[in-house]
Amino acid sequence: MSQAIDKAAVGSAFAAAADDYDRAAGLQRDVATALAQRIAGLDICDASDILEIGCGTGFLGQALAAMRPAARWICTDLAPAMVARTRETAAHTAQYVAMDGERPCLAEGPHFDLICSSLAVQWFTNPSLSFAALAALLKPGGHLVFSTLGAGSFREWRALLAAHDLTSGTPHYPDAAGWAARLPATGTTTVTEEDRTVAYPDPYQFLRDLKQIGAGTPRQDHRPLSAGQLRRALRGIAEPFVTTYHVVSITYRHGAETPS
C-alpha cells in the first residue's frame, strides 16, 4: 500500500498546530497512555534504548518515561516545531531530532530495544518499506510498538458525506489485518483493535479540532469540498456529532533474542 499524501503539507500542518495541539488532543493523549501501558508489560530492560516516531507534544514519552526512567531516548517528529515543543515540556532527558519517521536519518542499526509511535504511522506513504527500515534499527528481540488509525475511523463523517454524493479527504487506512500484514516477516506480530468514540458539539467542531491538532491534511487526490457543498451536507445534522476512531495497536518483535 502506498498513499498519496503530501508529507510537506502534513509537516506544515503539525508545525502550525504545535502551540494549540494539547487543547484539542484528548483522544490522542488517551491513546498514548494506553500504548504506554501496553509497552510496560513487555520484556524490555529498564536501561533500554528507545526511539519514538512522531513524538508530537510528548504524550507517549511522558507516560512511558515514568515507567522506564533509566531509558535512553531519541524523540523525533516530522515537524520541527513539535520537536521543540516536546523539548520544552518533557520531564525526561532525551535527544530530540526533526526527522521523517519513514526515512530515519540514523546510522545503520541495530540500535534500539524499542521503537514506538502513537497515532503517527497513518501518515506514512509506504508503510511496508517504512516498517522494514525501522525493523532494521532494532536489536535482536527488540520491539516495534505503535497505535494507528484503522479502516473504521471517521465512518460517521464518511457516511454523512456519502449521503450527499460527496467523499471525505481522509486517508484510506488499512484494517487491522492489513496493518499487521505490512510488518516484516522476520519477526512476530500481534494486533489488537478498538473503537473509541468522541462527541463533538457539532460537525464543524470536529473539523476545527482536526485542524487544531494538525490532522486535517487531505489526500492529494481529493478535491476539497466547496463551502456550499459542506453547508448542504451538514444542514439539519443532529447535535452532538459523534465519530469513531478505529484504533489499531501493533506489537512486532524482531528476530530472535541473542543468547545470554
N, C-alpha and C positions, 0 to 999 in steps of 0.2 A: 504494500500500500504506500502510495505517496500522495501528498495533499498539496493543492495549490494555495499555499499560504505565503503571504508577503512577510517574511521574517523582519525586514526593516520596519515595516508598519507595526508589527507586533511589539518590537523593541521600543519604538517611539511611544506607543500607547501605554505600555507599562512604565516607561520613564515619566510620562506626564502624570501617571496615577500615583507615583511613589508617596507624595505627601499626604494624600487623602485615602489611600488604599485601606487602611485599617478600619475606617468608619463604615465601610460597606462590605467588609470581608468576613462576616461572622461565620458563614459556612466554610470558608477557606481555613479559618482558624480551627474549627471543629474537626475538619478532615485531617489537618496536620497533627492535631493532638491524638486522634485515633491512630494515625500512622505511627507516631512515636511510641504509642503503647504496643503496637504490633511489633515494632523493631525491638522493644525492650525484652520481648520474650525469645529473641533469637540468641544463638550461641555465639556471641561476639564479645571479645575481651574488652575490659574496661578501658585499657590504653590503646584503643583502636585508631586506625587511620580512616577518616570519613570524608567523602566528597559529597556535597549537596548540589544538586542541579535545580536551578530556579528557586533561589532562596527567598525571593520576594522581600518582604519586610521582616522576615525572621521567625515566622510561626513555628516551623518544624525544628529549626535549630534551637530555639529557646526551650521547646518542650523536651527535645532529646538530650540537650546538654545537661539538663538536671539529672538525667538517668545515666549519662556517660561523662562525668565531669573531667576524667583524665584523658579523654579522646583528643586527637589532633585533627583539626577541621580545616577543610578548604570549602568555602561557601562561594557559589557562583550564581550569576544571573545574566540573562541576555541584556538587561537594561542596566547601564552603569549607575543610574540614579537609584535603582533598587539596591544594588550592592552598597552604595554609600549610605542609604537609609539603614540597612541592616548593620553596617559597621558602627553607626551612631548609637543604635539601641541595643545591640547584643550584649548579653551578660557574660558570654564565654569568649575566650580568646580564639581567634581563627585567622586564617589567611583569606582575604577577600579578592575575588577575581571577576571581572566582567568578561563573560565567555558564553558563547552559544553551546549549550549542552549537547547539541547534535554533533558538534565538531570540537571536541575537547582539545584545547591548546596546551596539553600537558605532555611531559616526556613519556615515552613508551613505558608501560607497566611491566609487572604488576605493582601497584602501589597501595591499594585500598582494601580494607576489611569490609567496608560498607560504602555503597553509593546509594543515595536516597533522594527522593523527589516527591513533592506533594503538589498535585494539580498544575503540572508544567509540561509533561511529555505529550499532552494532547496538542501542543503547538509544534511538535516535530513534523517535518515534512516527509521524512522517510524513517519510520520507527525501526524497521528491521536492521538497516545499516547502522543507525544510531545506537541501538542496544548492543550490537556486536562490538562497536567501538568502545562503549562503556564497559562491557564484559571483559575486554582485553586489559582494562586497567585494574581488574580485581585480582587479589591474591587467590591462590587455590583455596577453595572453600569459602571465598568471600561472597557477600550478598549484594544484589541489586534489588532495592525495595522501593516501590513507588505506588502512589494513588493517582488516578487519572479519571477522565470522563468517558463513559461508555455510550453505546448507541441510543439508549433510552433517555439521554439528557435532553431537557427542554422540549419534551414531546408535546406538552400542552401548548407551547408557543408555536411549534411547527403545525400542530393541528389547527390552531386558530387562524394562521395564515393560509393553510391549505383550503380551509372552508371558503376562502375568497380567491382561490386560484393563484395564491402568492406563495413564494418559497422563502425559507429562512436562510440567512447567510452564515449561520454557524457551521463549523467544520463537520464533515461526516466522520463520526467516531466509530471505531470498531466495537463489536460487542465483547464480552469478557473473554470468550474463547478466541476471538480474533486478536485481542491484545496478547494473550498468552502465546499464540502461535508465532508471534513476531520475536520472541526471545530465542537466543541461540540454542542449538541442540546440544551444546557442550556442558549443560548443567540441568538442574531440576527446577521446575516451575510450579508454584501453587498460586491459585487465584481465588479471590472472594469478591462478591459484589453486593451492593445495597443501594436502595433508592433513598435519597434524602430530599425532602420537600421544603421549599421556602415560600412563605406567603408574603407577597408584596402588596402595598395598599392599592395598586393598580398596575396595569401593564407598562405604563410609562415609567414607573419607578423601577420596574425590572430592567428596562433598557438603560435608565440612568445609572443604576448600580453596576451593570456590566461595564459601562463606560468608565465609571469611577474607579473600578479595580483594574482597568486596562484590558478587559477581556472582550471588548466589542469589535475587534478587527474581523471583518467577514472574509470568507473565501475569496480568492482572486477572481474566480469565475462567477461570482454572484453580482447581479445587477441590483444596486441599492433600491429600496422602495422609495417612492416619492412620498411627500408629506400627505398628499391626498389619499394615496393607497393605504398608508398607515392609519389615517383617521377613519377611513371606511372599515378597515378590519377591526379596529378597536371600539367602534361605536356600539354602545349598549352592552359591553362586556361586564359581567358581574364582578364586583369587588368583594374581598381582595382577589388578586390574581395569584394563583398557586402554581408553581412549576417544579419539575423534578430534576434533580441532579443524580444521574446514574453513576455512582462512584465504583470504579473497579480498582482493586488493590492487588498488586502482584509481588510475590517474593520469589526471586530467582537466585539459586545457589550455584556458583560457578565451579565446575570441575569437581575434583576430589580434594579432600584435605591432605596436606603433606604429613607423612609420619612424624610423630613426636620423638 
